[in-house]
């Protein structure tokens, strides 16, 4: 181990040595694991997330739910639309062929008002997508419950812009909302705190969006209808609590030929955005990401605790901790075989390089017992001596076919 690497290692050991000196309870993870069977989102959270969009036409609601699972692409698409406001109809459809976003996101470029809402309320968008991925059936049921409440309050009726009807699907009655014109979408705007009657939680729903020009009222208000053609291809399968795909529209707008008629989340379009819970992360092969994030949070907690303990030490105590850490490090290397590669030297380095590594290790331990890289805290002379010893160690490791001079990490194209 060269002088610079050893200095960093000793610094870390100093931070953690006080904690290792006596047994302590393990640090709690950044996000406590949910008990078996527990759900990520409560019913109140689902009501709040769905309240602003539950009264959208079925096809638009499905499109928003799908697109919300790709929050970064929503942001990219919203910026693109803002920069290209004049593209409509076939010109817009042609432009979408050049973009790499998920088809669900591309579809919403025909409805700038909806895309703007999702972009401006990005926290809501990501939570909505996480809820949909983690508890799809609960999300669909919540939308239906909200529609039932709006109907009971007298605020969900057929209008010139939309048709509202009820149907029996299986053993339940569902509310269907459809555009009055097949290729036109009228985006409704409403106050989610009043449209469903008296809000049943202590506080009104925190998520809402009023576009420019919206006139506050008790019921639904509609923006000017937008001709979307085949761009909106989602649908709600209320009986099975799933999202359906109109393959004809999908294939026409995306110029493809899929045969699947069920929505499937594509993890590639998630673009590194973490999933809300471990079960969803593991479902989409991102469990390691969640564990890595948890490990980073635990490390930060340990490091902060170590820094706080170090702040209370005087110089003699700090030097004592350095010496203790060096001794512990040397003993660990001895138990592992004396090498600084974690006891896993290559075949060549066992024959030709073991002596140089052993010498370097011994030299490092000798220097470390006198304060190592932190000895500069007491005198400049000892710092220069330590630096000289480090240079000697590096020189002994770089010559004569050792681990680095021959087939090792830097000399012969091996691992770094």
C-alpha positions as CSV (number, residue, x, y, z in Angstrom):
1,X,0.0,0.0,0.0
2,X,1.6,3.3,-1.0
3,X,1.9,6.3,1.3
4,X,-1.1,8.2,-0.1
5,X,-3.4,5.1,0.0
6,X,-2.2,4.3,3.5
7,X,-3.0,7.8,4.6
8,X,-6.6,7.5,3.4
9,X,-7.0,4.1,5.0
10,X,-5.7,5.4,8.4
11,X,-8.0,8.3,8.2
12,X,-11.0,6.0,7.8
13,X,-9.7,3.8,10.6
14,X,-9.4,6.7,12.9
15,X,-13.0,7.7,12.2
16,X,-14.3,4.2,12.8
17,X,-11.9,3.0,15.5
18,X,-13.9,4.6,18.4
19,X,-16.9,2.7,17.3
20,X,-15.1,-0.6,16.8
21,X,-13.6,-0.4,20.3
22,X,-16.8,-1.4,22.0
23,X,-19.8,-3.3,20.7
24,X,-22.7,-1.1,19.6
25,X,-26.1,-1.8,18.1
26,X,-26.1,-1.8,14.3
27,X,-27.2,1.5,12.7
28,X,-30.8,1.5,11.5
29,X,-31.2,1.5,7.7
30,X,-32.1,4.7,5.9
31,X,-35.6,3.4,5.2
32,X,-36.9,0.9,7.7
33,X,-38.0,-2.3,6.0
34,X,-41.7,-2.6,5.8
35,X,-43.3,-5.5,7.7
36,X,-44.3,-8.5,5.7
37,X,-47.5,-7.8,3.8
38,X,-47.4,-4.0,4.5
39,X,-48.2,-1.7,1.6
40,X,-45.9,1.1,0.5
41,X,-48.7,3.7,0.1
42,X,-51.6,4.1,2.6
43,X,-55.2,4.6,1.3
44,X,-55.0,8.3,2.3
45,X,-51.9,8.7,0.1
46,X,-53.6,6.9,-2.8
47,X,-56.7,9.2,-2.4
48,X,-54.5,12.3,-2.5
49,X,-52.4,11.1,-5.5
50,X,-55.4,10.1,-7.6
51,X,-57.7,13.0,-6.7
52,X,-56.4,15.4,-9.4
53,X,-56.8,12.9,-12.3
54,X,-59.5,10.3,-11.3
55,X,-62.1,12.2,-13.3
56,X,-60.0,12.2,-16.5
57,X,-61.4,10.2,-19.4
58,X,-60.4,6.6,-19.1
59,X,-57.9,6.7,-22.0
60,X,-56.2,9.8,-20.7
61,X,-56.0,8.5,-17.2
62,X,-54.4,5.3,-18.4
63,X,-51.9,7.3,-20.4
64,X,-50.9,9.4,-17.4
65,X,-50.5,6.4,-15.2
66,X,-48.2,4.7,-17.6
67,X,-46.1,7.8,-18.3
68,X,-45.7,8.6,-14.6
69,X,-43.5,5.6,-14.2
70,X,-40.8,7.4,-16.3
71,X,-40.5,10.8,-14.5
72,X,-37.2,11.8,-16.1
73,X,-38.5,11.3,-19.6
74,X,-41.6,13.3,-18.7
75,X,-39.3,16.2,-17.9
76,X,-37.4,15.8,-21.1
77,X,-40.6,15.7,-23.2
78,X,-42.1,18.7,-21.4
79,X,-39.0,20.7,-22.2
80,X,-39.0,19.5,-25.8
81,X,-42.7,20.5,-26.2
82,X,-42.0,24.0,-24.8
83,X,-39.1,24.4,-27.3
84,X,-41.2,23.2,-30.2
85,X,-44.7,24.7,-29.7
86,X,-45.6,24.8,-33.3
87,X,-45.5,21.1,-34.1
88,X,-48.9,19.6,-34.6
89,X,-50.6,16.6,-36.1
90,X,-48.4,14.7,-38.6
91,X,-45.4,16.9,-38.1
92,X,-45.5,16.1,-34.4
93,X,-46.0,12.4,-35.1
94,X,-43.0,12.4,-37.4
95,X,-40.9,14.2,-34.8
96,X,-41.8,11.6,-32.2
97,X,-40.2,8.9,-34.3
98,X,-36.8,10.5,-33.7
99,X,-37.2,10.6,-29.9
100,X,-36.1,7.7,-27.6
101,X,-38.7,8.2,-24.9
102,X,-41.2,5.5,-23.9
103,X,-44.3,5.5,-26.2
104,X,-46.5,6.4,-23.2
105,X,-44.5,9.7,-22.7
106,X,-44.4,10.4,-26.5
107,X,-48.2,10.2,-26.5
108,X,-48.6,13.1,-24.1
109,X,-46.7,15.5,-26.3
110,X,-50.1,15.9,-28.0
111,X,-51.5,17.3,-24.8
112,X,-49.1,20.0,-23.6
113,X,-51.3,20.9,-20.6
114,X,-51.1,17.5,-19.1
115,X,-47.4,17.2,-19.8
116,X,-46.8,20.6,-18.2
117,X,-48.7,19.6,-15.1
118,X,-46.7,16.4,-14.7
119,X,-43.4,18.3,-15.2
120,X,-44.3,21.1,-12.7
121,X,-45.6,18.7,-10.1
122,X,-42.7,16.2,-10.5
123,X,-42.8,15.0,-6.9
124,X,-46.5,14.0,-7.4
125,X,-45.7,12.4,-10.8
126,X,-43.0,10.2,-9.4
127,X,-45.1,9.2,-6.4
128,X,-48.0,8.4,-8.7
129,X,-45.8,6.2,-10.9
130,X,-44.3,4.4,-7.8
131,X,-47.8,3.8,-6.4
132,X,-49.0,2.4,-9.8
133,X,-46.0,0.0,-10.0
134,X,-46.2,-1.1,-6.4
135,X,-50.0,-1.3,-5.9
136,X,-51.6,-1.2,-9.4
137,X,-54.9,-2.8,-8.2
138,X,-55.2,-0.4,-5.3
139,X,-54.6,2.6,-7.6
140,X,-57.3,1.4,-10.0
141,X,-59.8,0.8,-7.2
142,X,-59.0,4.2,-5.7
143,X,-59.8,5.9,-9.0
144,X,-63.2,4.1,-9.1
145,X,-64.0,5.0,-5.4
146,X,-63.2,8.7,-6.2
147,X,-65.5,8.6,-9.2
148,X,-68.3,7.2,-7.1
149,X,-67.9,10.0,-4.5
150,X,-67.9,12.6,-7.3
151,X,-71.1,11.1,-8.7
152,X,-72.7,11.0,-5.3
153,X,-71.8,14.7,-4.8
154,X,-73.5,15.5,-8.2
155,X,-70.3,16.5,-9.9
156,X,-69.8,13.6,-12.4
157,X,-72.2,13.8,-15.2
158,X,-72.2,13.6,-19.0
159,X,-71.5,16.9,-20.7
160,X,-70.9,18.0,-24.3
161,X,-67.2,17.1,-23.8
162,X,-67.5,13.7,-22.2
163,X,-69.9,10.7,-21.6
164,X,-70.2,9.2,-18.2
165,X,-71.8,5.8,-17.8
166,X,-71.8,2.9,-15.4
167,X,-71.2,-0.8,-16.3
168,X,-71.1,-4.1,-14.5
169,X,-67.7,-5.7,-14.7
170,X,-67.6,-8.9,-12.8
171,X,-69.3,-8.3,-9.4
172,X,-68.8,-4.6,-9.3
173,X,-70.2,-1.5,-10.9
174,X,-67.6,0.8,-12.5
175,X,-67.8,4.3,-13.8
176,X,-66.7,4.8,-17.4
177,X,-65.6,8.2,-18.7
178,X,-65.2,8.6,-22.4
179,X,-64.6,11.6,-24.7
180,X,-67.7,12.6,-26.6
181,X,-65.6,12.5,-29.8
182,X,-63.3,9.5,-30.4
183,X,-60.2,11.4,-31.7
184,X,-60.6,14.5,-29.5
185,X,-59.6,14.8,-25.8
186,X,-61.0,17.4,-23.5
187,X,-58.9,17.7,-20.4
188,X,-61.0,18.4,-17.3
189,X,-59.8,20.8,-14.6
190,X,-61.4,20.8,-11.1
191,X,-60.8,21.5,-7.4
192,X,-59.9,18.1,-5.9
193,X,-60.8,19.4,-2.4
194,X,-64.5,20.0,-3.3
195,X,-65.4,17.9,-6.4
196,X,-65.8,14.7,-4.3
197,X,-67.9,16.4,-1.6
198,X,-66.5,17.0,1.8
199,X,-62.9,15.8,1.9
200,X,-62.8,12.9,4.4
201,X,-59.3,13.5,5.8
202,X,-58.2,16.3,8.2
203,X,-56.5,18.3,5.5
204,X,-57.4,18.9,1.8
205,X,-55.5,17.0,-0.9
206,X,-52.0,18.5,-1.3
207,X,-51.8,17.9,-5.1
208,X,-53.7,20.0,-7.7
209,X,-53.0,22.0,-10.8
210,X,-54.9,24.9,-12.3
211,X,-53.7,25.8,-15.8
212,X,-53.6,29.5,-16.9
213,X,-57.0,30.9,-17.4
214,X,-58.8,28.4,-15.1
215,X,-61.9,29.9,-13.5
216,X,-62.4,28.5,-10.0
217,X,-65.7,26.7,-9.7
218,X,-67.4,23.8,-7.9
219,X,-67.6,21.4,-10.9
220,X,-65.6,20.4,-13.9
221,X,-64.1,22.9,-16.4
222,X,-62.8,21.8,-19.7
223,X,-59.9,23.0,-21.9
224,X,-60.4,23.3,-25.6
225,X,-60.6,19.9,-27.2
226,X,-57.4,18.6,-28.7
227,X,-57.4,16.4,-31.8
228,X,-55.0,13.6,-30.8
229,X,-55.8,11.0,-33.5
230,X,-54.2,7.7,-32.6
231,X,-51.7,9.2,-30.1
232,X,-53.8,8.2,-27.0
233,X,-53.9,4.4,-27.1
234,X,-54.3,3.5,-23.4
235,X,-57.4,2.1,-21.8
236,X,-58.6,1.0,-18.3
237,X,-59.5,-2.6,-17.7
238,X,-61.5,-2.0,-14.6
239,X,-62.7,-5.6,-14.2
240,X,-59.1,-6.8,-13.8
241,X,-57.6,-3.6,-12.5
242,X,-55.2,-3.3,-15.4
243,X,-54.1,-0.9,-18.2
244,X,-55.1,-2.1,-21.7
245,X,-53.5,-1.0,-25.0
246,X,-55.4,-0.2,-28.2
247,X,-53.0,-1.9,-30.5
248,X,-54.4,-0.3,-33.6
249,X,-53.8,3.2,-32.3
250,X,-50.5,2.3,-30.7
251,X,-49.1,0.8,-34.0
252,X,-50.4,3.7,-36.1
253,X,-48.9,6.4,-33.9
254,X,-45.6,4.6,-33.1
255,X,-45.3,3.0,-36.6
256,X,-44.7,-0.4,-35.2
257,X,-46.5,-3.7,-35.0
258,X,-46.9,-5.0,-31.4
259,X,-49.2,-7.8,-30.5
260,X,-49.3,-7.3,-26.8
261,X,-52.4,-5.5,-25.4
262,X,-51.3,-5.1,-21.8
263,X,-49.1,-2.4,-20.3
264,X,-45.6,-3.6,-19.3
265,X,-43.2,-1.3,-17.5
266,X,-39.9,-0.9,-19.4
267,X,-37.1,-0.4,-16.8
268,X,-34.7,1.0,-19.5
269,X,-36.8,4.1,-19.7
270,X,-36.7,4.6,-16.0
271,X,-33.2,6.1,-16.5
272,X,-31.8,5.4,-13.1
273,X,-34.6,6.8,-11.0
274,X,-34.9,4.6,-7.9
275,X,-38.0,2.7,-7.1
276,X,-39.9,3.5,-3.9
277,X,-39.8,0.1,-2.3
278,X,-37.5,-3.0,-2.5
279,X,-40.2,-5.3,-3.8
280,X,-40.6,-3.1,-6.9
281,X,-36.9,-2.7,-7.3
282,X,-36.3,-6.4,-7.2
283,X,-39.2,-7.0,-9.6
284,X,-37.4,-4.9,-12.2
285,X,-33.9,-6.2,-11.3
286,X,-32.9,-3.0,-9.5
287,X,-32.7,-4.6,-6.0
288,X,-28.9,-4.0,-5.9
289,X,-29.5,-0.3,-6.5
290,X,-31.7,-0.1,-3.4
291,X,-29.2,-2.0,-1.3
292,X,-26.4,0.2,-2.5
293,X,-28.3,3.4,-1.6
294,X,-29.0,1.9,1.8
295,X,-25.3,1.1,2.3
296,X,-24.4,4.7,1.4
297,X,-26.8,6.1,3.9
298,X,-25.4,3.8,6.6
299,X,-21.8,4.8,5.8
300,X,-22.8,8.5,6.0
301,X,-24.3,7.8,9.4
302,X,-21.1,6.0,10.7
303,X,-18.8,8.7,9.2
304,X,-20.8,11.5,10.8
305,X,-20.7,9.7,14.2
306,X,-16.9,9.2,13.8
307,X,-16.4,12.9,13.0
308,X,-18.4,14.0,16.0
309,X,-16.3,11.7,18.3
310,X,-13.1,13.0,16.8
311,X,-14.1,16.6,17.5
312,X,-14.0,15.9,21.2
313,X,-10.5,14.5,21.2
314,X,-7.3,16.4,22.0
315,X,-4.1,15.8,20.0
316,X,-2.7,13.1,22.3
317,X,-6.0,11.2,22.2
318,X,-6.0,11.5,18.4
319,X,-2.4,10.2,18.1
320,X,-3.4,7.3,20.3
321,X,-6.3,6.4,18.1
322,X,-4.0,6.6,15.0
323,X,-1.5,4.2,16.6
324,X,-4.3,1.8,17.7
325,X,-5.7,1.9,14.2
326,X,-2.3,1.1,12.6
327,X,-1.7,-1.8,14.9
328,X,-5.2,-3.2,14.1
329,X,-4.5,-2.7,10.4
330,X,-1.2,-4.5,10.6
331,X,-2.6,-7.4,12.5
332,X,-5.4,-7.8,9.9
333,X,-2.9,-7.9,7.1
334,X,-0.9,-10.5,8.9
335,X,-3.9,-12.7,9.4
336,X,-4.8,-12.2,5.7
337,X,-1.3,-13.3,4.5
338,X,0.6,-10.0,4.7
339,X,-0.4,-8.8,1.2
340,X,-2.2,-5.6,0.4
341,X,-4.4,-7.3,-2.2
342,X,-6.7,-8.8,0.4
343,X,-4.9,-12.2,0.4
344,X,-5.5,-12.8,-3.3
345,X,-2.2,-12.3,-5.1
346,X,-1.7,-13.5,-8.7
347,X,0.4,-16.6,-9.5
348,X,3.3,-14.4,-10.7
349,X,3.2,-12.1,-7.7
350,X,3.4,-15.0,-5.3
351,X,6.7,-16.1,-6.8
352,X,8.5,-12.9,-7.8
353,X,6.6,-10.1,-5.9
354,X,5.8,-11.5,-2.5
355,X,9.1,-10.3,-1.1
356,X,8.6,-6.8,-2.3
357,X,5.1,-6.7,-0.9
358,X,6.1,-8.2,2.3
359,X,8.9,-5.6,2.7
360,X,6.6,-2.8,1.9
361,X,4.0,-4.1,4.4
362,X,6.6,-4.3,7.1
363,X,7.9,-0.8,6.3
364,X,4.4,0.6,6.3
365,X,3.6,-1.0,9.7
366,X,6.8,0.4,11.1
367,X,6.0,3.9,9.9
368,X,2.4,3.6,10.9
369,X,3.3,2.8,14.5
370,X,4.7,6.3,14.8
371,X,1.7,8.1,13.6
372,X,1.7,7.4,9.8
373,X,0.3,10.1,7.6
374,X,-1.2,12.1,10.5
375,X,2.2,12.6,12.1
376,X,2.4,16.0,10.5
377,X,0.0,17.1,13.2
378,X,2.9,17.1,15.6
379,X,6.0,17.9,13.5
380,X,7.0,18.6,9.9
381,X,10.2,16.5,10.2
382,X,8.3,13.4,11.0
383,X,5.9,14.1,8.0
384,X,8.9,14.3,5.7
385,X,10.3,11.0,7.1
386,X,7.0,9.3,6.6
387,X,6.9,10.6,3.1
388,X,10.4,9.2,2.4
389,X,9.4,5.8,3.8
390,X,6.4,5.8,1.6
391,X,8.5,6.6,-1.5
392,X,10.8,3.8,-0.5
393,X,7.9,1.4,-0.3
394,X,6.6,2.5,-3.7
395,X,10.1,2.0,-5.1
396,X,10.4,-1.5,-3.7
397,X,7.0,-2.4,-5.1
398,X,7.7,-1.1,-8.6
399,X,10.9,-3.0,-9.4
400,X,12.0,-6.6,-10.2
401,X,8.8,-8.2,-11.5
402,X,6.7,-7.3,-8.4
403,X,3.0,-7.0,-8.3
404,X,2.9,-3.7,-10.2
405,X,6.2,-3.8,-12.2
406,X,5.3,-7.1,-14.0
407,X,1.9,-8.4,-14.7
408,X,0.2,-6.3,-12.1
409,X,-2.4,-3.5,-12.2
410,X,-0.4,-0.8,-13.9
411,X,2.7,-2.3,-15.4
412,X,1.2,-5.1,-17.5
413,X,-2.4,-4.2,-18.2
414,X,-3.9,-6.1,-15.3
415,X,-6.6,-4.9,-12.9
416,X,-6.3,-1.5,-11.3
